[in-house]
Amino acid sequence: MYDYIIIGAGSAGCVLANRLSEDPAVNVLLLEAGPRDWHPFIHMPAGLAKLVGQKGVNWNYDTAPEPQLHNRRLWWPRGKVLGGSSSINAMCYIRGVASDYDDWATAGAEGWDWNSALPYFKRSERNSRGGDALHGDGGPLYVSDLRYTNPLSSVFIEAGQQAGFHHNHDFNGPEQSGVGLYQVTQKDGARCSSAVAYLQPAKSRSNLDVMTGALVRRILLENGRAVGVAYASGGQEIQARAEREVLLSGGAINSPQLLMLSGIGPADHLQEHGIAVAVDSPSVGRNLQDHLDICTLQHCTQRVTYDRAGDISIAYNYYLKKHSGPGSSNIAEAGGFLRSSLAPDARADIQLHFVPAMLDDHGRNRLKGDGYTLHACFLRPRSRGRIALNSSDPRADARIEANYLSDEEGFDLKMMLECAKLSRELFAQKAFDAYRGAPIQPPRSDLSDNELVEFIRSKAETVYHPIGTCRMGSDETAVVDNQLRVNGVEGLRVIDASVMPTLIGGNTNAPTIMIAERASDLILGKAVLG
């Protein structure tokens, strides 16, 4: 018997495990389907390029065929390891802007406006530049400037300025727009995942049990209340009971899947798979949103990229020289937030990640030679997808229907076209003259709009920010209320990116950690809403 059972040791679950177990009178069980975060490529930042092929730390999901993307199945990597996706991501620390959170509150997520969220961002953060009105300097999550940057990252920033965008030294400062270097979740040149930041300091507590290799099969419900979980470990099914609450932190894919496997979801869909309906909740799995991304690749005439860097030599020098050199790079060192001519308000609507290497198919397709890549994504897509069941077997992957570019007005496609054009414009700036080789993707720099649209449909991919499938709100169709309690069930909350009503303008890891920080106070009665 535990007081709290947490399902999933990812960005949110590790935060909850730490905060709830601070009280020695409370017993906490943290369950993770993946292994410990032992792999050295997890902790060496540049090792993320090698984690692409590490099946043991990745769920390796694929979407259903995407109708607007030539029926391609898109690869969705998600972390299956202590730390979750914070153990395999590019470590960019981004919060979005104040109006993103004010939009949540306006839409019914009372108490999640910017003024309510900011204290929890600051509580989590330990910024190497120190604290101020917008930054924390005493939290568990280390946020740092990069120790090493490739010379091409400075070239990109110069090109951005030549194209008319100002140099921004802090994307989480008073203004988000501009081009610059990302701050990263790193401590002393090593990755600072949520497992490193939150779980490592807490794992020696006698009141916290951490189980890896534990796949939760279903949440146990009795008389309308969540009372525990059934999970598989070592080939056996084990049941654990929760005296106070079950906290689901599986992420935007696994959380709605587990709710449905437990009988909480659209009744007709559950019945199709022979699952007894405990709570008819039609919105479970709906409202799926993600940032679709288009990569523009160019050959480089100078051997300064990361394409030819030997993996062994980088790792050797990184550990020999105390976490310095190229091994400390997050690869996506520079980027920007830009406002297109189609932006409906003052917010930047395009995000860029510049990579001084050729990145095709998430890096799984290794190209010959040297080159550089520019990711560009539309920040506030209007298309909506869903997570559904493929099977009642908990070991089977959920069905991911992202429905990219499916909005009726076609606005998302117009914005992706803007992304492709802007990338082409940036690579054409004078700063790249000394490095610019032949174009790779798209294969010509003079493509028409129609040809660029075909390029987008053929090559666009996720940039790893799925959210929204257990939407928080005050209306009857919301999956959770503004305290993240599952509607129709007592003693059960969802705490992860799936509760976000809409995408924020940027990377989603820092906001997920903020949500868990605030949720821990809500659970413990230390926070009030509004």
C-alpha positions in Angstrom: 0.0 0.0 0.0 1.3 3.4 -1.0 -0.1 6.9 -0.5 0.7 7.9 -4.1 1.4 5.8 -7.2 3.0 7.7 -10.2 2.8 6.1 -13.6 5.7 7.2 -15.8 9.1 8.5 -14.7 9.3 11.1 -17.5 9.6 14.9 -17.4 6.5 15.2 -15.1 6.7 11.9 -13.1 10.2 12.6 -11.8 9.1 16.0 -10.5 6.1 14.5 -8.7 8.3 11.7 -7.2 10.6 14.3 -5.7 8.1 16.8 -4.4 5.7 14.2 -2.9 8.4 12.2 -1.2 9.8 15.3 0.5 7.3 14.4 3.3 8.9 11.4 5.1 5.4 10.3 6.3 4.2 9.8 2.7 5.0 6.6 0.7 5.4 6.9 -3.1 5.8 4.4 -5.8 7.1 5.5 -9.2 6.6 3.0 -12.1 8.6 3.3 -15.4 8.2 0.9 -18.4 11.8 1.6 -19.6 15.2 1.1 -18.0 17.4 3.2 -15.8 19.2 6.1 -17.6 22.6 4.4 -17.5 23.6 4.9 -21.1 26.5 7.3 -21.5 25.1 8.8 -24.7 22.1 10.1 -22.5 24.4 12.1 -20.4 26.8 13.4 -23.0 24.7 16.0 -24.8 26.0 15.3 -28.3 25.2 11.7 -27.7 21.6 12.5 -28.6 22.6 11.9 -32.3 23.4 8.3 -31.4 20.3 7.8 -29.3 18.2 7.7 -32.5 19.1 4.1 -32.9 18.9 3.1 -29.2 15.6 1.1 -29.2 16.0 0.3 -25.5 15.3 3.9 -24.4 12.7 4.9 -27.0 9.1 3.9 -27.6 9.8 4.2 -31.4 6.2 5.0 -32.3 4.9 5.5 -35.9 1.8 7.4 -36.8 -1.0 6.0 -38.9 -0.7 7.0 -42.6 -1.1 10.8 -42.8 -3.5 11.7 -45.6 -2.1 15.2 -46.2 1.5 13.9 -46.2 1.2 11.4 -49.0 0.0 8.7 -46.5 3.4 8.5 -45.0 3.8 7.0 -41.5 5.8 9.5 -39.5 8.3 8.3 -36.8 7.5 9.7 -33.3 10.4 9.0 -30.9 9.4 9.3 -27.2 11.6 8.6 -24.2 11.2 5.1 -22.6 13.7 5.5 -19.8 14.1 7.3 -16.5 13.6 11.0 -17.4 11.4 10.1 -20.4 11.8 12.4 -23.4 14.0 14.8 -21.3 16.6 12.1 -21.5 16.7 11.9 -25.3 15.7 15.5 -26.4 17.9 18.4 -27.6 17.7 20.1 -24.2 16.4 23.5 -25.5 14.9 25.3 -22.6 11.9 27.3 -23.9 8.7 28.3 -22.0 6.6 30.0 -24.7 5.2 33.5 -24.0 2.7 34.8 -21.4 -0.3 34.9 -23.7 0.1 31.2 -24.4 -0.9 30.5 -20.8 -3.4 33.3 -20.6 -5.1 31.6 -23.6 -5.3 28.4 -21.5 -7.1 30.3 -18.7 -9.4 32.0 -21.1 -10.4 28.7 -22.6 -11.4 27.3 -19.2 -8.2 26.2 -17.5 -8.6 28.6 -14.6 -5.5 29.2 -12.6 -3.1 28.3 -15.4 -2.5 31.9 -16.7 1.0 33.3 -17.0 1.1 35.0 -13.6 0.1 31.6 -12.0 2.6 29.6 -14.0 5.7 31.8 -13.7 6.4 31.1 -10.0 6.6 27.4 -10.9 8.9 28.0 -13.8 11.2 30.0 -11.5 10.9 27.4 -8.7 12.1 24.6 -11.0 15.0 26.6 -12.6 18.6 27.1 -11.7 19.8 29.5 -14.4 23.6 29.9 -14.7 23.1 33.6 -15.4 21.4 34.1 -12.1 17.8 34.9 -11.0 15.7 37.8 -11.9 12.0 38.7 -12.4 11.7 36.0 -15.1 14.3 33.4 -14.0 15.0 31.2 -11.0 18.5 30.4 -9.6 17.8 27.9 -6.9 15.7 25.2 -8.5 16.7 21.6 -9.3 16.7 22.0 -13.1 20.0 23.4 -14.3 19.6 25.8 -17.3 22.9 26.9 -18.9 24.6 28.6 -21.8 26.3 26.1 -24.1 29.9 25.4 -23.3 30.8 24.8 -27.0 29.2 26.1 -30.2 30.0 25.3 -33.8 31.2 28.3 -35.9 28.2 27.8 -38.2 25.8 28.6 -35.4 27.3 32.2 -35.3 27.0 32.3 -39.1 23.3 31.5 -38.8 22.7 34.2 -36.2 24.5 36.7 -38.5 22.4 35.6 -41.5 19.3 36.1 -39.4 20.3 39.7 -38.6 21.1 40.3 -42.3 17.5 39.1 -43.0 16.1 41.7 -40.6 15.8 39.8 -37.4 17.4 41.1 -34.2 19.9 39.1 -32.0 18.0 37.8 -28.9 20.2 36.7 -26.1 17.3 35.2 -24.0 14.3 33.6 -25.7 12.7 33.3 -22.2 13.3 37.0 -21.5 11.0 40.0 -21.9 10.8 39.3 -25.6 10.9 36.0 -27.4 11.3 37.1 -31.0 14.7 37.1 -32.7 17.6 34.8 -33.5 20.3 33.5 -31.1 21.7 30.6 -29.1 19.4 28.4 -27.0 20.0 28.0 -23.4 20.0 24.3 -22.5 19.1 22.0 -19.6 22.6 21.1 -18.8 24.6 20.9 -15.5 28.4 21.3 -15.9 28.3 20.4 -19.5 26.1 17.2 -19.0 22.4 16.6 -19.7 20.2 17.7 -16.9 17.1 15.5 -17.5 14.2 15.5 -15.0 15.7 12.2 -13.7 19.0 14.0 -13.0 17.4 17.1 -11.6 14.6 15.6 -9.6 14.9 11.9 -9.2 18.6 11.5 -8.4 18.4 13.7 -5.3 15.3 11.8 -4.1 16.1 8.2 -4.9 17.8 7.4 -1.6 14.7 8.3 0.4 13.3 5.3 2.2 9.7 6.4 1.3 10.2 6.4 -2.4 10.2 3.1 -4.4 11.3 3.3 -8.1 10.5 0.4 -10.4 11.9 0.2 -13.9 10.8 -2.3 -16.5 7.3 -2.0 -15.1 4.6 -1.6 -17.8 1.3 -0.6 -16.3 -1.6 -2.6 -17.8 -4.5 -0.8 -16.2 -5.6 1.5 -13.4 -7.7 -0.3 -10.8 -11.1 1.2 -10.2 -13.5 0.4 -7.4 -16.8 2.3 -6.9 -15.8 5.2 -9.1 -12.4 5.6 -7.5 -8.9 4.8 -8.6 -7.4 2.5 -5.9 -4.2 1.3 -7.5 -2.6 -0.2 -10.6 -1.8 -3.5 -12.2 1.6 -3.7 -13.8 3.8 -6.3 -15.5 7.2 -6.9 -14.2 9.5 -9.9 -14.7 6.7 -11.8 -16.6 4.2 -11.4 -13.8 1.3 -9.1 -13.1 1.6 -7.2 -9.8 -1.0 -5.1 -8.2 -0.2 -2.1 -6.0 -2.7 -0.1 -4.1 -2.9 3.7 -3.6 -4.4 5.1 -0.4 -4.6 8.7 -1.6 -4.2 9.1 -5.4 -3.0 7.5 -8.7 -1.1 10.0 -10.8 -0.8 9.3 -14.5 2.2 10.9 -16.2 2.6 8.8 -19.3 2.6 11.6 -21.8 0.4 12.6 -24.7 0.3 9.1 -26.2 0.5 6.7 -23.3 -1.8 8.6 -20.8 -4.9 8.5 -23.0 -4.1 4.9 -24.0 -3.9 3.8 -20.4 -7.1 5.6 -19.5 -8.9 3.8 -22.3 -7.4 0.4 -21.4 -8.8 1.1 -17.9 -12.3 1.8 -19.2 -12.2 5.6 -19.2 -12.8 7.0 -22.7 -15.2 7.0 -25.6 -17.7 4.3 -24.8 -18.2 3.1 -28.4 -14.5 2.9 -29.0 -13.9 0.9 -25.8 -16.7 -1.5 -26.7 -15.1 -2.1 -30.1 -12.1 -3.5 -28.3 -14.1 -5.4 -25.7 -13.2 -3.1 -22.8 -15.9 -2.6 -20.1 -16.8 1.1 -19.9 -16.3 2.6 -16.4 -16.6 6.3 -17.5 -17.8 7.4 -20.9 -15.4 10.2 -21.6 -15.5 11.0 -25.4 -12.7 13.5 -25.3 -10.0 11.1 -24.1 -7.4 10.9 -26.9 -8.9 13.8 -28.8 -7.4 17.3 -29.3 -4.0 15.9 -30.3 -1.7 18.7 -31.5 1.9 18.7 -32.6 4.5 21.0 -34.3 5.0 19.9 -37.8 8.5 20.7 -39.0 10.2 21.1 -42.4 14.0 20.7 -42.8 16.0 22.6 -45.4 19.4 21.1 -46.1 22.4 22.7 -47.8 25.9 21.3 -48.6 28.8 23.0 -46.8 32.0 23.8 -48.7 34.1 23.8 -45.6 34.8 20.9 -43.2 33.4 22.6 -40.1 30.2 20.7 -39.6 29.5 17.8 -37.2 29.0 15.4 -40.1 32.5 14.0 -40.0 33.1 14.1 -36.3 34.1 10.7 -35.0 31.7 9.5 -32.3 34.5 7.8 -30.3 36.8 10.8 -30.5 34.1 13.2 -29.4 33.2 11.0 -26.4 36.8 10.5 -25.5 37.6 14.2 -25.5 34.4 15.0 -23.8 35.1 12.8 -20.8 38.8 13.4 -20.8 38.4 17.2 -20.8 35.7 17.4 -18.1 32.6 17.7 -20.2 33.8 20.3 -22.7 34.3 20.5 -26.5 31.8 19.3 -29.2 30.5 16.5 -26.9 28.8 19.2 -24.7 26.9 20.5 -27.7 23.2 19.9 -28.0 23.6 20.0 -31.8 20.6 22.3 -32.2 22.7 25.2 -30.8 21.0 28.2 -32.5 17.6 29.1 -33.5 14.9 31.8 -33.6 11.3 32.8 -33.1 10.0 34.9 -36.0 6.7 36.5 -36.9 5.4 35.9 -40.4 3.2 38.1 -42.5 0.3 35.7 -41.7 0.6 36.0 -37.9 -2.8 36.8 -36.4 -1.3 38.7 -33.4 2.0 40.0 -32.0 3.4 36.6 -31.2 6.1 34.9 -33.2 4.5 32.1 -35.1 7.6 30.3 -36.5 10.4 28.6 -34.6 13.8 27.7 -36.0 16.4 25.2 -34.9 19.7 25.4 -36.8 21.9 22.3 -36.9 25.5 22.4 -38.2 25.1 18.9 -39.8 22.9 17.2 -42.4 19.8 15.9 -40.7 17.5 13.8 -42.9 14.7 11.6 -41.5 15.6 12.6 -37.9 19.3 11.7 -38.6 18.4 8.1 -39.4 19.5 8.6 -43.1 23.2 9.5 -43.0 24.1 11.6 -46.0 27.7 11.8 -47.5 29.8 14.9 -47.2 29.3 18.0 -45.1 26.2 20.2 -44.7 23.8 22.1 -42.4 20.1 22.0 -41.7 17.4 24.4 -40.7 14.3 23.2 -38.9 11.2 25.4 -39.2 7.9 24.8 -37.6 4.5 26.6 -37.3 4.0 27.2 -33.6 0.2 27.3 -33.3 -1.4 24.7 -35.7 -5.1 24.5 -36.2 -5.2 20.9 -37.2 -6.3 18.3 -34.6 -5.7 14.6 -34.3 -6.4 11.8 -31.9 -4.9 8.9 -30.0 -7.0 5.7 -30.3 -6.5 2.0 -29.4 -5.2 -0.5 -31.9 -5.8 -3.3 -29.4 -6.9 -4.0 -25.8 -3.4 -5.5 -25.3 -1.4 -3.0 -23.1 1.7 -4.1 -25.0 0.4 -2.9 -28.3 1.1 0.6 -29.5 -1.7 3.1 -29.6 -2.9 4.4 -32.9 -1.6 7.9 -33.6 -3.6 10.0 -36.0 -1.8 13.3 -36.1 -4.0 14.7 -38.9 -1.3 17.2 -39.9 -2.5 19.9 -42.4 -6.1 18.9 -42.0 -7.6 22.2 -40.9 -10.5 23.2 -43.1 -9.1 26.7 -44.0 -5.8 25.2 -45.1 -4.0 27.7 -42.9 -1.5 25.2 -41.5 -0.2 24.4 -45.1 0.1 28.2 -45.8 2.2 28.5 -42.7 4.4 25.5 -43.6 5.0 27.2 -47.0 6.1 30.3 -45.1 8.5 28.2 -43.1 10.0 26.7 -46.2 10.4 30.1 -47.9 11.9 31.7 -44.8 14.5 28.9 -44.5 15.5 29.4 -48.1 15.8 33.2 -47.5 18.0 32.7 -44.5 20.4 30.3 -46.3 20.7 32.9 -49.1 22.1 35.6 -46.9 25.6 36.9 -47.3 26.8 35.3 -44.1 26.6 31.9 -45.7 28.5 32.8 -48.9 31.8 31.3 -47.7 30.1 28.0 -46.7 27.2 27.6 -49.2 27.3 24.5 -51.4 24.6 22.9 -53.5 21.1 22.6 -52.1 20.1 19.1 -50.8 16.5 19.4 -49.7 14.7 20.8 -51.5 17.0 20.0 -54.5 16.7 23.4 -56.0 16.6 26.9 -54.5 14.1 28.2 -57.1 11.1 26.0 -56.5 7.7 27.4 -57.1 5.1 27.5 -54.4 3.4 24.4 -55.8 6.8 22.6 -55.8 7.5 23.7 -52.2 4.1 22.3 -51.2 5.0 19.0 -52.7 8.3 19.1 -50.9 6.5 19.7 -47.6 4.1 16.9 -48.2 7.0 14.6 -49.0 9.5 15.5 -46.3 7.8 17.3 -43.3 8.2 15.5 -39.9 7.4 16.0 -36.3 9.6 18.1 -34.1 8.6 16.1 -31.1 6.0 18.2 -29.3 2.7 16.2 -29.0 0.2 17.5 -26.4 -3.5 17.9 -25.6 -5.0 14.4 -25.5 -6.3 14.7 -21.9 -7.3 18.3 -22.2 -7.7 20.4 -19.1 -10.8 22.7 -18.9 -14.0 23.7 -17.1 -16.5 22.4 -19.8 -18.2 19.0 -19.6 -16.1 17.7 -22.5 -12.7 18.3 -20.8 -10.9 15.1 -19.6 -9.5 16.7 -16.5 -10.5 19.8 -14.4 -8.2 22.7 -13.6 -6.7 20.6 -10.7 -5.9 17.9 -13.2 -8.4 15.5 -11.7 -10.0 13.1 -14.2 -13.6 13.9 -14.6 -15.9 11.0 -13.4 -13.2 9.3 -11.3 -12.0 10.1 -7.8 -8.4 9.7 -6.8 -7.0 10.0 -10.3 -5.1 12.8 -12.0 -3.3 13.2 -15.3 -0.1 15.3 -15.0 1.9 15.7 -18.2 1.8 17.4 -21.6 -1.5 15.7 -22.5 -3.4 18.2 -20.3 -2.3 21.2 -22.2 -5.4 22.7 -24.0 -3.3 24.2 -26.8 0.4 24.2 -27.9 2.6 26.8 -26.4 5.0 28.8 -28.7 8.0 26.6 -28.4 9.5 23.4 -27.0 7.3 21.6 -24.5 9.7 20.1 -21.9 10.0 23.1 -19.6 6.2 23.7 -19.6 5.6 20.0 -18.7 8.0 20.3 -15.7 6.1 23.5 -14.7 2.8 21.7 -14.8 4.2 18.9 -12.5 5.6 21.5 -10.1 2.3 23.2 -9.8 0.4 19.9 -9.6 2.5 18.8 -6.7 1.3 21.8 -4.7 -2.3 21.3 -5.7 -2.1 17.7 -4.5 -0.5 18.7 -1.2 -2.9 21.6 -0.7 -0.2 24.2 -1.0 -1.6 26.0 -4.0 -4.9 27.8 -4.7 -6.3 28.4 -8.1 -7.0 31.8 -9.6 
